[in-house]
């Protein structure tokens, strides 16, 4: 049974640098054992919020509880229960992976066993390799191992797969998914929307110091998520006027022979399209008569992704918005 309770609770948090307010009264809770993705464009206040949660910046307005304690008043024991994996670390390249974990293990009161962490991050076979000789993806696994060795109740993962190739990124996802077996709560920041969609139980999107949306990756976005796009190609000689009259023609967009239909009722509109297209195929053919080409080709149905929701929510900000290919910073 997974543990219950709240690992992080934030109510009315505000923070300013001089006259510039960067966090503007945000509220959110992270349940124990969750992977919680905290997303936002550069300059949204994300880093400031995380540094408050980690106890590196003192908050002056609002209530913050992290592992049942105000991070303004950290203790050594409290810090031991928090693991932090920064976007880039500088580990000693001449130490082996095992030596590195043994070194950091000595800093904690109740750490994990080194062999357990090696298995958890998938580095058992590289245990005696020098860190400096590892690939970039393997070095990132060492970073996660260092963050985990102290047996943290809460782990902050900052851009864990920046610069990874697709195969290495998916390997890293398996490591993060494996943390569920340790009951570790994970606070994840990433510019890869697919990463958040794959890993997170909950997602919060911060825009200009305020939380614009919060929810599960499948449901976040509200009205944005209600629209589905049906895409298809029309056979030569067929126009939009030939399509079923019951379709909402105002939502049809044609580019060459491809048509996109935005709809909030995809089942109904798919039925109308396929029934209309299939009617021609049911007409009896004369001897020697060839069947007409299908009216519809390349039929595809797509709901908005988390990236579509993110881009829609951050479209009006002046901060840079990351592209699908990766981070901008």
Helices and strands as residue ranges (DSSP letters): E 6-17, E 20-31, E 35-40, H 46-53, E 61-66, G 71-73, H 76-80, E 82-85, H 97-105, H 114-120, G 124-126, G 131-133, H 136-148, E 154-158, H 166-178, G 179-182, E 185-189, H 193-199, E 202-207, E 210-215, H 223-226, E 228-234, G 240-242, G 249-251, E 252-255, E 258-263, H 266-281, E 296-303, H 306-314
